[in-house]
Amino acid sequence: MNITDVRIRTMDNGGKMKAVASVTFDDEFVVHDIKIVEGEKGFFVAMPSKRVGDTFKDVAHPLLPETRKKISDAIFERYKEFEANAVVADHLS
């Protein structure tokens, strides 16, 4: 399984959720609504979820820690690129 695309949409709402990612695997399967959240210990990735009663349950998630890391690393890499480009654009305007 290869990650073939990562797309980022930033959230300008001043909240803890900083962006939402869509990740494409093998140019054949995409997972939308993966959240980039700023927590007390730094940024983390939250998989797509739905509310079930008073809790949230993941709709899609990796089964292995190595796969979670691979997905998180790809998302954070693209998010950092996105943020760096936004800073440059702010300085140019």
mmCIF file as gemmi writes it, N, C-alpha and C atoms, coordinates in Angstrom:
data_model
loop_
_atom_site.group_PDB
_atom_site.id
_atom_site.type_symbol
_atom_site.label_atom_id
_atom_site.label_alt_id
_atom_site.label_comp_id
_atom_site.label_asym_id
_atom_site.label_entity_id
_atom_site.label_seq_id
_atom_site.pdbx_PDB_ins_code
_atom_site.Cartn_x
_atom_site.Cartn_y
_atom_site.Cartn_z
_atom_site.occupancy
_atom_site.B_iso_or_equiv
_atom_site.pdbx_formal_charge
_atom_site.auth_seq_id
_atom_site.auth_asym_id
_atom_site.pdbx_PDB_model_num
ATOM 1 N N . MET Axp A 1 ? 0.844 -1.171 0 1 0 ? 1 A 1
ATOM 2 C CA . MET Axp A 1 ? 0 0 0 1 0 ? 1 A 1
ATOM 3 C C . MET Axp A 1 ? 0.894 1.241 0 1 0 ? 1 A 1
ATOM 4 N N . ASN Axp A 2 ? 0.681 2.089 -0.991 1 0 ? 2 A 1
ATOM 5 C CA . ASN Axp A 2 ? 1.44 3.322 -1.095 1 0 ? 2 A 1
ATOM 6 C C . ASN Axp A 2 ? 0.514 4.524 -1.007 1 0 ? 2 A 1
ATOM 7 N N . ILE Axp A 3 ? 0.981 5.548 -0.319 1 0 ? 3 A 1
ATOM 8 C CA . ILE Axp A 3 ? 0.247 6.809 -0.278 1 0 ? 3 A 1
ATOM 9 C C . ILE Axp A 3 ? 0.641 7.568 -1.53 1 0 ? 3 A 1
ATOM 10 N N . THR Axp A 4 ? -0.332 7.833 -2.395 1 0 ? 4 A 1
ATOM 11 C CA . THR Axp A 4 ? -0.031 8.47 -3.673 1 0 ? 4 A 1
ATOM 12 C C . THR Axp A 4 ? -0.455 9.933 -3.732 1 0 ? 4 A 1
ATOM 13 N N . ASP Axp A 5 ? -1.23 10.406 -2.761 1 0 ? 5 A 1
ATOM 14 C CA . ASP Axp A 5 ? -1.614 11.814 -2.732 1 0 ? 5 A 1
ATOM 15 C C . ASP Axp A 5 ? -2.103 12.181 -1.342 1 0 ? 5 A 1
ATOM 16 N N . VAL Axp A 6 ? -1.774 13.385 -0.924 1 0 ? 6 A 1
ATOM 17 C CA . VAL Axp A 6 ? -2.285 13.946 0.326 1 0 ? 6 A 1
ATOM 18 C C . VAL Axp A 6 ? -2.723 15.359 0.02 1 0 ? 6 A 1
ATOM 19 N N . ARG Axp A 7 ? -3.979 15.677 0.319 1 0 ? 7 A 1
ATOM 20 C CA . ARG Axp A 7 ? -4.509 17.027 0.114 1 0 ? 7 A 1
ATOM 21 C C . ARG Axp A 7 ? -4.921 17.602 1.454 1 0 ? 7 A 1
ATOM 22 N N . ILE Axp A 8 ? -4.597 18.883 1.647 1 0 ? 8 A 1
ATOM 23 C CA . ILE Axp A 8 ? -4.839 19.559 2.917 1 0 ? 8 A 1
ATOM 24 C C . ILE Axp A 8 ? -5.803 20.723 2.7 1 0 ? 8 A 1
ATOM 25 N N . ARG Axp A 9 ? -6.757 20.859 3.61 1 0 ? 9 A 1
ATOM 26 C CA . ARG Axp A 9 ? -7.631 22.047 3.684 1 0 ? 9 A 1
ATOM 27 C C . ARG Axp A 9 ? -7.47 22.619 5.084 1 0 ? 9 A 1
ATOM 28 N N . THR Axp A 10 ? -6.974 23.84 5.186 1 0 ? 10 A 1
ATOM 29 C CA . THR Axp A 10 ? -6.784 24.437 6.508 1 0 ? 10 A 1
ATOM 30 C C . THR Axp A 10 ? -8.109 24.956 7.042 1 0 ? 10 A 1
ATOM 31 N N . MET Axp A 11 ? -8.169 25.07 8.354 1 0 ? 11 A 1
ATOM 32 C CA . MET Axp A 11 ? -9.36 25.584 9.041 1 0 ? 11 A 1
ATOM 33 C C . MET Axp A 11 ? -8.944 26.886 9.73 1 0 ? 11 A 1
ATOM 34 N N . ASP Axp A 12 ? -9.573 27.981 9.372 1 0 ? 12 A 1
ATOM 35 C CA . ASP Axp A 12 ? -9.245 29.284 9.951 1 0 ? 12 A 1
ATOM 36 C C . ASP Axp A 12 ? -10.279 29.69 10.988 1 0 ? 12 A 1
ATOM 37 N N . ASN Axp A 13 ? -10.551 28.812 11.933 1 0 ? 13 A 1
ATOM 38 C CA . ASN Axp A 13 ? -11.593 29.109 12.911 1 0 ? 13 A 1
ATOM 39 C C . ASN Axp A 13 ? -11.047 29.389 14.308 1 0 ? 13 A 1
ATOM 40 N N . GLY Axp A 14 ? -9.733 29.4 14.453 1 0 ? 14 A 1
ATOM 41 C CA . GLY Axp A 14 ? -9.125 29.669 15.743 1 0 ? 14 A 1
ATOM 42 C C . GLY Axp A 14 ? -9.236 28.539 16.75 1 0 ? 14 A 1
ATOM 43 N N . GLY Axp A 15 ? -9.783 27.412 16.333 1 0 ? 15 A 1
ATOM 44 C CA . GLY Axp A 15 ? -9.941 26.271 17.235 1 0 ? 15 A 1
ATOM 45 C C . GLY Axp A 15 ? -8.745 25.345 17.204 1 0 ? 15 A 1
ATOM 46 N N . LYS Axp A 16 ? -8.912 24.203 17.841 1 0 ? 16 A 1
ATOM 47 C CA . LYS Axp A 16 ? -7.825 23.221 17.929 1 0 ? 16 A 1
ATOM 48 C C . LYS Axp A 16 ? -7.637 22.441 16.638 1 0 ? 16 A 1
ATOM 49 N N . MET Axp A 17 ? -8.713 22.29 15.85 1 0 ? 17 A 1
ATOM 50 C CA . MET Axp A 17 ? -8.58 21.595 14.576 1 0 ? 17 A 1
ATOM 51 C C . MET Axp A 17 ? -7.961 22.558 13.569 1 0 ? 17 A 1
ATOM 52 N N . LYS Axp A 18 ? -6.771 22.227 13.09 1 0 ? 18 A 1
ATOM 53 C CA . LYS Axp A 18 ? -6.015 23.119 12.222 1 0 ? 18 A 1
ATOM 54 C C . LYS Axp A 18 ? -6.236 22.861 10.746 1 0 ? 18 A 1
ATOM 55 N N . ALA Axp A 19 ? -6.521 21.612 10.382 1 0 ? 19 A 1
ATOM 56 C CA . ALA Axp A 19 ? -6.702 21.271 8.973 1 0 ? 19 A 1
ATOM 57 C C . ALA Axp A 19 ? -7.406 19.927 8.858 1 0 ? 19 A 1
ATOM 58 N N . VAL Axp A 20 ? -7.839 19.647 7.64 1 0 ? 20 A 1
ATOM 59 C CA . VAL Axp A 20 ? -8.444 18.362 7.309 1 0 ? 20 A 1
ATOM 60 C C . VAL Axp A 20 ? -7.693 17.82 6.097 1 0 ? 20 A 1
ATOM 61 N N . ALA Axp A 21 ? -7.381 16.544 6.121 1 0 ? 21 A 1
ATOM 62 C CA . ALA Axp A 21 ? -6.63 15.919 5.031 1 0 ? 21 A 1
ATOM 63 C C . ALA Axp A 21 ? -7.462 14.851 4.335 1 0 ? 21 A 1
ATOM 64 N N . SER Axp A 22 ? -7.162 14.68 3.059 1 0 ? 22 A 1
ATOM 65 C CA . SER Axp A 22 ? -7.66 13.543 2.288 1 0 ? 22 A 1
ATOM 66 C C . SER Axp A 22 ? -6.433 12.79 1.799 1 0 ? 22 A 1
ATOM 67 N N . VAL Axp A 23 ? -6.406 11.481 2.03 1 0 ? 23 A 1
ATOM 68 C CA . VAL Axp A 23 ? -5.248 10.66 1.667 1 0 ? 23 A 1
ATOM 69 C C . VAL Axp A 23 ? -5.687 9.609 0.646 1 0 ? 23 A 1
ATOM 70 N N . THR Axp A 24 ? -4.941 9.555 -0.469 1 0 ? 24 A 1
ATOM 71 C CA . THR Axp A 24 ? -5.208 8.585 -1.517 1 0 ? 24 A 1
ATOM 72 C C . THR Axp A 24 ? -4.163 7.475 -1.448 1 0 ? 24 A 1
ATOM 73 N N . PHE Axp A 25 ? -4.637 6.243 -1.556 1 0 ? 25 A 1
ATOM 74 C CA . PHE Axp A 25 ? -3.779 5.06 -1.524 1 0 ? 25 A 1
ATOM 75 C C . PHE Axp A 25 ? -3.779 4.394 -2.89 1 0 ? 25 A 1
ATOM 76 N N . ASP Axp A 26 ? -2.57 4.143 -3.417 1 0 ? 26 A 1
ATOM 77 C CA . ASP Axp A 26 ? -2.397 3.42 -4.691 1 0 ? 26 A 1
ATOM 78 C C . ASP Axp A 26 ? -3.221 3.999 -5.832 1 0 ? 26 A 1
ATOM 79 N N . ASP Axp A 27 ? -3.467 5.304 -5.813 1 0 ? 27 A 1
ATOM 80 C CA . ASP Axp A 27 ? -4.278 5.961 -6.847 1 0 ? 27 A 1
ATOM 81 C C . ASP Axp A 27 ? -5.633 5.281 -7.042 1 0 ? 27 A 1
ATOM 82 N N . GLU Axp A 28 ? -6.129 4.576 -6.012 1 0 ? 28 A 1
ATOM 83 C CA . GLU Axp A 28 ? -7.367 3.812 -6.159 1 0 ? 28 A 1
ATOM 84 C C . GLU Axp A 28 ? -8.372 4.011 -5.039 1 0 ? 28 A 1
ATOM 85 N N . PHE Axp A 29 ? -7.911 4.454 -3.862 1 0 ? 29 A 1
ATOM 86 C CA . PHE Axp A 29 ? -8.802 4.52 -2.695 1 0 ? 29 A 1
ATOM 87 C C . PHE Axp A 29 ? -8.465 5.766 -1.899 1 0 ? 29 A 1
ATOM 88 N N . VAL Axp A 30 ? -9.488 6.54 -1.515 1 0 ? 30 A 1
ATOM 89 C CA . VAL Axp A 30 ? -9.248 7.783 -0.784 1 0 ? 30 A 1
ATOM 90 C C . VAL Axp A 30 ? -10.002 7.784 0.536 1 0 ? 30 A 1
ATOM 91 N N . VAL Axp A 31 ? -9.375 8.345 1.553 1 0 ? 31 A 1
ATOM 92 C CA . VAL Axp A 31 ? -10.012 8.544 2.854 1 0 ? 31 A 1
ATOM 93 C C . VAL Axp A 31 ? -10.039 10.049 3.111 1 0 ? 31 A 1
ATOM 94 N N . HIS Axp A 32 ? -11.24 10.596 3.284 1 0 ? 32 A 1
ATOM 95 C CA . HIS Axp A 32 ? -11.433 12.019 3.536 1 0 ? 32 A 1
ATOM 96 C C . HIS Axp A 32 ? -11.607 12.272 5.032 1 0 ? 32 A 1
ATOM 97 N N . ASP Axp A 33 ? -11.522 13.542 5.397 1 0 ? 33 A 1
ATOM 98 C CA . ASP Axp A 33 ? -11.847 14.021 6.751 1 0 ? 33 A 1
ATOM 99 C C . ASP Axp A 33 ? -10.927 13.484 7.84 1 0 ? 33 A 1
ATOM 100 N N . ILE Axp A 34 ? -9.65 13.336 7.519 1 0 ? 34 A 1
ATOM 101 C CA . ILE Axp A 34 ? -8.66 13.024 8.547 1 0 ? 34 A 1
ATOM 102 C C . ILE Axp A 34 ? -8.246 14.368 9.14 1 0 ? 34 A 1
ATOM 103 N N . LYS Axp A 35 ? -8.41 14.516 10.429 1 0 ? 35 A 1
ATOM 104 C CA . LYS Axp A 35 ? -8.199 15.819 11.068 1 0 ? 35 A 1
ATOM 105 C C . LYS Axp A 35 ? -6.788 15.976 11.605 1 0 ? 35 A 1
ATOM 106 N N . ILE Axp A 36 ? -6.256 17.19 11.457 1 0 ? 36 A 1
ATOM 107 C CA . ILE Axp A 36 ? -4.998 17.575 12.099 1 0 ? 36 A 1
ATOM 108 C C . ILE Axp A 36 ? -5.391 18.467 13.263 1 0 ? 36 A 1
ATOM 109 N N . VAL Axp A 37 ? -5.089 18.016 14.47 1 0 ? 37 A 1
ATOM 110 C CA . VAL Axp A 37 ? -5.539 18.683 15.687 1 0 ? 37 A 1
ATOM 111 C C . VAL Axp A 37 ? -4.327 19.093 16.518 1 0 ? 37 A 1
ATOM 112 N N . GLU Axp A 38 ? -4.409 20.282 17.109 1 0 ? 38 A 1
ATOM 113 C CA . GLU Axp A 38 ? -3.367 20.727 18.027 1 0 ? 38 A 1
ATOM 114 C C . GLU Axp A 38 ? -3.823 20.424 19.443 1 0 ? 38 A 1
ATOM 115 N N . GLY Axp A 39 ? -3.134 19.486 20.083 1 0 ? 39 A 1
ATOM 116 C CA . GLY Axp A 39 ? -3.463 19.101 21.45 1 0 ? 39 A 1
ATOM 117 C C . GLY Axp A 39 ? -2.475 19.678 22.433 1 0 ? 39 A 1
ATOM 118 N N . GLU Axp A 40 ? -2.624 19.311 23.683 1 0 ? 40 A 1
ATOM 119 C CA . GLU Axp A 40 ? -1.738 19.807 24.738 1 0 ? 40 A 1
ATOM 120 C C . GLU Axp A 40 ? -0.287 19.371 24.543 1 0 ? 40 A 1
ATOM 121 N N . LYS Axp A 41 ? -0.084 18.214 23.906 1 0 ? 41 A 1
ATOM 122 C CA . LYS Axp A 41 ? 1.27 17.684 23.707 1 0 ? 41 A 1
ATOM 123 C C . LYS Axp A 41 ? 1.744 17.85 22.268 1 0 ? 41 A 1
ATOM 124 N N . GLY Axp A 42 ? 1.099 18.705 21.498 1 0 ? 42 A 1
ATOM 125 C CA . GLY Axp A 42 ? 1.483 18.921 20.107 1 0 ? 42 A 1
ATOM 126 C C . GLY Axp A 42 ? 0.397 18.469 19.151 1 0 ? 42 A 1
ATOM 127 N N . PHE Axp A 43 ? 0.761 18.4 17.892 1 0 ? 43 A 1
ATOM 128 C CA . PHE Axp A 43 ? -0.195 18.026 16.851 1 0 ? 43 A 1
ATOM 129 C C . PHE Axp A 43 ? -0.392 16.516 16.8 1 0 ? 43 A 1
ATOM 130 N N . PHE Axp A 44 ? -1.605 16.109 16.421 1 0 ? 44 A 1
ATOM 131 C CA . PHE Axp A 44 ? -1.872 14.698 16.183 1 0 ? 44 A 1
ATOM 132 C C . PHE Axp A 44 ? -2.905 14.567 15.081 1 0 ? 44 A 1
ATOM 133 N N . VAL Axp A 45 ? -2.99 13.37 14.525 1 0 ? 45 A 1
ATOM 134 C CA . VAL Axp A 45 ? -3.934 13.059 13.457 1 0 ? 45 A 1
ATOM 135 C C . VAL Axp A 45 ? -5.091 12.273 14.059 1 0 ? 45 A 1
ATOM 136 N N . ALA Axp A 46 ? -6.32 12.703 13.753 1 0 ? 46 A 1
ATOM 137 C CA . ALA Axp A 46 ? -7.525 11.994 14.193 1 0 ? 46 A 1
ATOM 138 C C . ALA Axp A 46 ? -8.225 11.435 12.956 1 0 ? 46 A 1
ATOM 139 N N . MET Axp A 47 ? -8.447 10.149 12.976 1 0 ? 47 A 1
ATOM 140 C CA . MET Axp A 47 ? -9.088 9.489 11.843 1 0 ? 47 A 1
ATOM 141 C C . MET Axp A 47 ? -10.557 9.899 11.74 1 0 ? 47 A 1
ATOM 142 N N . PRO Axp A 48 ? -11.166 9.725 10.557 1 0 ? 48 A 1
ATOM 143 C CA . PRO Axp A 48 ? -12.58 10.07 10.399 1 0 ? 48 A 1
ATOM 144 C C . PRO Axp A 48 ? -13.425 9.301 11.411 1 0 ? 48 A 1
ATOM 145 N N . SER Axp A 49 ? -14.404 9.977 11.975 1 0 ? 49 A 1
ATOM 146 C CA . SER Axp A 49 ? -15.218 9.329 13.008 1 0 ? 49 A 1
ATOM 147 C C . SER Axp A 49 ? -16.656 9.804 12.928 1 0 ? 49 A 1
ATOM 148 N N . LYS Axp A 50 ? -17.514 9.089 13.629 1 0 ? 50 A 1
ATOM 149 C CA . LYS Axp A 50 ? -18.919 9.487 13.742 1 0 ? 50 A 1
ATOM 150 C C . LYS Axp A 50 ? -19.328 9.382 15.197 1 0 ? 50 A 1
ATOM 151 N N . ARG Axp A 51 ? -20.301 10.181 15.558 1 0 ? 51 A 1
ATOM 152 C CA . ARG Axp A 51 ? -20.785 10.183 16.936 1 0 ? 51 A 1
ATOM 153 C C . ARG Axp A 51 ? -21.698 8.969 17.149 1 0 ? 51 A 1
ATOM 154 N N . VAL Axp A 52 ? -21.414 8.243 18.217 1 0 ? 52 A 1
ATOM 155 C CA . VAL Axp A 52 ? -22.25 7.111 18.633 1 0 ? 52 A 1
ATOM 156 C C . VAL Axp A 52 ? -22.56 7.34 20.105 1 0 ? 52 A 1
ATOM 157 N N . GLY Axp A 53 ? -23.753 7.833 20.366 1 0 ? 53 A 1
ATOM 158 C CA . GLY Axp A 53 ? -24.107 8.179 21.737 1 0 ? 53 A 1
ATOM 159 C C . GLY Axp A 53 ? -23.281 9.362 22.203 1 0 ? 53 A 1
ATOM 160 N N . ASP Axp A 54 ? -22.559 9.182 23.298 1 0 ? 54 A 1
ATOM 161 C CA . ASP Axp A 54 ? -21.731 10.25 23.849 1 0 ? 54 A 1
ATOM 162 C C . ASP Axp A 54 ? -20.273 10.171 23.415 1 0 ? 54 A 1
ATOM 163 N N . THR Axp A 55 ? -19.936 9.203 22.565 1 0 ? 55 A 1
ATOM 164 C CA . THR Axp A 55 ? -18.546 9.028 22.158 1 0 ? 55 A 1
ATOM 165 C C . THR Axp A 55 ? -18.427 9.105 20.637 1 0 ? 55 A 1
ATOM 166 N N . PHE Axp A 56 ? -17.197 9.112 20.169 1 0 ? 56 A 1
ATOM 167 C CA . PHE Axp A 56 ? -16.925 9.079 18.741 1 0 ? 56 A 1
ATOM 168 C C . PHE Axp A 56 ? -16.225 7.773 18.407 1 0 ? 56 A 1
ATOM 169 N N . LYS Axp A 57 ? -16.627 7.148 17.316 1 0 ? 57 A 1
ATOM 170 C CA . LYS Axp A 57 ? -16.023 5.897 16.843 1 0 ? 57 A 1
ATOM 171 C C . LYS Axp A 57 ? -15.388 6.144 15.48 1 0 ? 57 A 1
ATOM 172 N N . ASP Axp A 58 ? -14.154 5.654 15.303 1 0 ? 58 A 1
ATOM 173 C CA . ASP Axp A 58 ? -13.489 5.791 14.009 1 0 ? 58 A 1
ATOM 174 C C . ASP Axp A 58 ? -14.287 5.074 12.931 1 0 ? 58 A 1
ATOM 175 N N . VAL Axp A 59 ? -14.416 5.725 11.789 1 0 ? 59 A 1
ATOM 176 C CA . VAL Axp A 59 ? -15.076 5.126 10.632 1 0 ? 59 A 1
ATOM 177 C C . VAL Axp A 59 ? -14.059 4.338 9.815 1 0 ? 59 A 1
ATOM 178 N N . ALA Axp A 60 ? -12.844 4.879 9.737 1 0 ? 60 A 1
ATOM 179 C CA . ALA Axp A 60 ? -11.744 4.215 9.038 1 0 ? 60 A 1
ATOM 180 C C . ALA Axp A 60 ? -10.49 4.451 9.861 1 0 ? 60 A 1
ATOM 181 N N . HIS Axp A 61 ? -9.667 3.434 9.979 1 0 ? 61 A 1
ATOM 182 C CA . HIS Axp A 61 ? -8.438 3.584 10.749 1 0 ? 61 A 1
ATOM 183 C C . HIS Axp A 61 ? -7.453 2.485 10.39 1 0 ? 61 A 1
ATOM 184 N N . PRO Axp A 62 ? -6.145 2.771 10.556 1 0 ? 62 A 1
ATOM 185 C CA . PRO Axp A 62 ? -5.138 1.736 10.302 1 0 ? 62 A 1
ATOM 186 C C . PRO Axp A 62 ? -5.165 0.684 11.405 1 0 ? 62 A 1
ATOM 187 N N . LEU Axp A 63 ? -4.84 -0.53 11.045 1 0 ? 63 A 1
ATOM 188 C CA . LEU Axp A 63 ? -4.813 -1.617 12.018 1 0 ? 63 A 1
ATOM 189 C C . LEU Axp A 63 ? -3.465 -1.748 12.706 1 0 ? 63 A 1
ATOM 190 N N . LEU Axp A 64 ? -2.409 -1.295 12.054 1 0 ? 64 A 1
ATOM 191 C CA . LEU Axp A 64 ? -1.062 -1.446 12.603 1 0 ? 64 A 1
ATOM 192 C C . LEU Axp A 64 ? -0.476 -0.078 12.967 1 0 ? 64 A 1
ATOM 193 N N . PRO Axp A 65 ? 0.286 -0.017 14.063 1 0 ? 65 A 1
ATOM 194 C CA . PRO Axp A 65 ? 0.939 1.246 14.44 1 0 ? 65 A 1
ATOM 195 C C . PRO Axp A 65 ? 1.86 1.787 13.338 1 0 ? 65 A 1
ATOM 196 N N . GLU Axp A 66 ? 2.529 0.884 12.611 1 0 ? 66 A 1
ATOM 197 C CA . GLU Axp A 66 ? 3.421 1.317 11.538 1 0 ? 66 A 1
ATOM 198 C C . GLU Axp A 66 ? 2.642 2.013 10.423 1 0 ? 66 A 1
ATOM 199 N N . THR Axp A 67 ? 1.449 1.521 10.144 1 0 ? 67 A 1
ATOM 200 C CA . THR Axp A 67 ? 0.619 2.135 9.111 1 0 ? 67 A 1
ATOM 201 C C . THR Axp A 67 ? 0.109 3.492 9.578 1 0 ? 67 A 1
ATOM 202 N N . ARG Axp A 68 ? -0.288 3.595 10.837 1 0 ? 68 A 1
ATOM 203 C CA . ARG Axp A 68 ? -0.723 4.882 11.385 1 0 ? 68 A 1
ATOM 204 C C . ARG Axp A 68 ? 0.409 5.904 11.276 1 0 ? 68 A 1
ATOM 205 N N . LYS Axp A 69 ? 1.627 5.495 11.603 1 0 ? 69 A 1
ATOM 206 C CA . LYS Axp A 69 ? 2.776 6.402 11.529 1 0 ? 69 A 1
ATOM 207 C C . LYS Axp A 69 ? 3.032 6.829 10.092 1 0 ? 69 A 1
ATOM 208 N N . LYS Axp A 70 ? 2.955 5.894 9.164 1 0 ? 70 A 1
ATOM 209 C CA . LYS Axp A 70 ? 3.177 6.199 7.748 1 0 ? 70 A 1
ATOM 210 C C . LYS Axp A 70 ? 2.166 7.243 7.258 1 0 ? 70 A 1
ATOM 211 N N . ILE Axp A 71 ? 0.908 7.067 7.628 1 0 ? 71 A 1
ATOM 212 C CA . ILE Axp A 71 ? -0.137 8.013 7.234 1 0 ? 71 A 1
ATOM 213 C C . ILE Axp A 71 ? 0.08 9.36 7.919 1 0 ? 71 A 1
ATOM 214 N N . SER Axp A 72 ? 0.332 9.346 9.215 1 0 ? 72 A 1
ATOM 215 C CA . SER Axp A 72 ? 0.554 10.592 9.957 1 0 ? 72 A 1
ATOM 216 C C . SER Axp A 72 ? 1.755 11.355 9.408 1 0 ? 72 A 1
ATOM 217 N N . ASP Axp A 73 ? 2.843 10.656 9.157 1 0 ? 73 A 1
ATOM 218 C CA . ASP Axp A 73 ? 4.044 11.309 8.631 1 0 ? 73 A 1
ATOM 219 C C . ASP Axp A 73 ? 3.761 11.977 7.283 1 0 ? 73 A 1
ATOM 220 N N . ALA Axp A 74 ? 3.037 11.296 6.405 1 0 ? 74 A 1
ATOM 221 C CA . ALA Axp A 74 ? 2.72 11.865 5.092 1 0 ? 74 A 1
ATOM 222 C C . ALA Axp A 74 ? 1.831 13.097 5.236 1 0 ? 74 A 1
ATOM 223 N N . ILE Axp A 75 ? 0.866 13.035 6.146 1 0 ? 75 A 1
ATOM 224 C CA . ILE Axp A 75 ? -0.031 14.176 6.373 1 0 ? 75 A 1
ATOM 225 C C . ILE Axp A 75 ? 0.747 15.351 6.952 1 0 ? 75 A 1
ATOM 226 N N . PHE Axp A 76 ? 1.58 15.115 7.97 1 0 ? 76 A 1
ATOM 227 C CA . PHE Axp A 76 ? 2.341 16.202 8.586 1 0 ? 76 A 1
ATOM 228 C C . PHE Axp A 76 ? 3.339 16.821 7.605 1 0 ? 76 A 1
ATOM 229 N N . GLU Axp A 77 ? 3.949 16.004 6.768 1 0 ? 77 A 1
ATOM 230 C CA . GLU Axp A 77 ? 4.877 16.525 5.762 1 0 ? 77 A 1
ATOM 231 C C . GLU Axp A 77 ? 4.156 17.489 4.831 1 0 ? 77 A 1
ATOM 232 N N . ARG Axp A 78 ? 2.989 17.086 4.343 1 0 ? 78 A 1
ATOM 233 C CA . ARG Axp A 78 ? 2.226 17.942 3.431 1 0 ? 78 A 1
ATOM 234 C C . ARG Axp A 78 ? 1.696 19.177 4.154 1 0 ? 78 A 1
ATOM 235 N N . TYR Axp A 79 ? 1.289 19.017 5.415 1 0 ? 79 A 1
ATOM 236 C CA . TYR Axp A 79 ? 0.79 20.149 6.2 1 0 ? 79 A 1
ATOM 237 C C . TYR Axp A 79 ? 1.897 21.186 6.411 1 0 ? 79 A 1
ATOM 238 N N . LYS Axp A 80 ? 3.106 20.737 6.709 1 0 ? 80 A 1
ATOM 239 C CA . LYS Axp A 80 ? 4.233 21.66 6.888 1 0 ? 80 A 1
ATOM 240 C C . LYS Axp A 80 ? 4.533 22.406 5.589 1 0 ? 80 A 1
ATOM 241 N N . GLU Axp A 81 ? 4.487 21.705 4.451 1 0 ? 81 A 1
ATOM 242 C CA . GLU Axp A 81 ? 4.677 22.359 3.153 1 0 ? 81 A 1
ATOM 243 C C . GLU Axp A 81 ? 3.596 23.41 2.924 1 0 ? 81 A 1
ATOM 244 N N . PHE Axp A 82 ? 2.374 23.049 3.228 1 0 ? 82 A 1
ATOM 245 C CA . PHE Axp A 82 ? 1.235 23.946 3.049 1 0 ? 82 A 1
ATOM 246 C C . PHE Axp A 82 ? 1.402 25.196 3.906 1 0 ? 82 A 1
ATOM 247 N N . GLU Axp A 83 ? 1.767 25.01 5.169 1 0 ? 83 A 1
ATOM 248 C CA . GLU Axp A 83 ? 1.964 26.136 6.089 1 0 ? 83 A 1
ATOM 249 C C . GLU Axp A 83 ? 3.138 27.014 5.644 1 0 ? 83 A 1
ATOM 250 N N . ALA Axp A 84 ? 4.226 26.404 5.184 1 0 ? 84 A 1
ATOM 251 C CA . ALA Axp A 84 ? 5.389 27.171 4.713 1 0 ? 84 A 1
ATOM 252 C C . ALA Axp A 84 ? 5.011 28.023 3.517 1 0 ? 84 A 1
ATOM 253 N N . ASN Axp A 85 ? 4.228 27.477 2.606 1 0 ? 85 A 1
ATOM 254 C CA . ASN Axp A 85 ? 3.776 28.234 1.442 1 0 ? 85 A 1
ATOM 255 C C . ASN Axp A 85 ? 2.849 29.371 1.85 1 0 ? 85 A 1
ATOM 256 N N . ALA Axp A 86 ? 2.048 29.159 2.868 1 0 ? 86 A 1
ATOM 257 C CA . ALA Axp A 86 ? 1.134 30.205 3.347 1 0 ? 86 A 1
ATOM 258 C C . ALA Axp A 86 ? 1.924 31.357 3.958 1 0 ? 86 A 1
ATOM 259 N N . VAL Axp A 87 ? 2.987 31.062 4.676 1 0 ? 87 A 1
ATOM 260 C CA . VAL Axp A 87 ? 3.83 32.101 5.278 1 0 ? 87 A 1
ATOM 261 C C . VAL Axp A 87 ? 4.491 32.928 4.19 1 0 ? 87 A 1
ATOM 262 N N . VAL Axp A 88 ? 5.019 32.27 3.154 1 0 ? 88 A 1
ATOM 263 C CA . VAL Axp A 88 ? 5.644 32.967 2.043 1 0 ? 88 A 1
ATOM 264 C C . VAL Axp A 88 ? 4.622 33.856 1.351 1 0 ? 88 A 1
ATOM 265 N N . ALA Axp A 89 ? 3.431 33.355 1.134 1 0 ? 89 A 1
ATOM 266 C CA . ALA Axp A 89 ? 2.382 34.142 0.474 1 0 ? 89 A 1
ATOM 267 C C . ALA Axp A 89 ? 2.001 35.364 1.302 1 0 ? 89 A 1
ATOM 268 N N . ASP Axp A 90 ? 1.958 35.225 2.62 1 0 ? 90 A 1
ATOM 269 C CA . ASP Axp A 90 ? 1.654 36.362 3.495 1 0 ? 90 A 1
ATOM 270 C C . ASP Axp A 90 ? 2.72 37.438 3.388 1 0 ? 90 A 1
ATOM 271 N N . HIS Axp A 91 ? 3.974 37.036 3.271 1 0 ? 91 A 1
ATOM 272 C CA . HIS Axp A 91 ? 5.075 38.003 3.178 1 0 ? 91 A 1
ATOM 273 C C . HIS Axp A 91 ? 5.079 38.711 1.822 1 0 ? 91 A 1
ATOM 274 N N . LEU Axp A 92 ? 4.586 38.042 0.798 1 0 ? 92 A 1
ATOM 275 C CA . LEU Axp A 92 ? 4.571 38.639 -0.54 1 0 ? 92 A 1
ATOM 276 C C . LEU Axp A 92 ? 3.409 39.602 -0.745 1 0 ? 92 A 1
ATOM 277 N N . SER Axp A 93 ? 2.381 39.467 0.068 1 0 ? 93 A 1
ATOM 278 C CA . SER Axp A 93 ? 1.212 40.345 -0.142 1 0 ? 93 A 1
ATOM 279 C C . SER Axp A 93 ? 1.263 41.594 0.696 1 0 ? 93 A 1
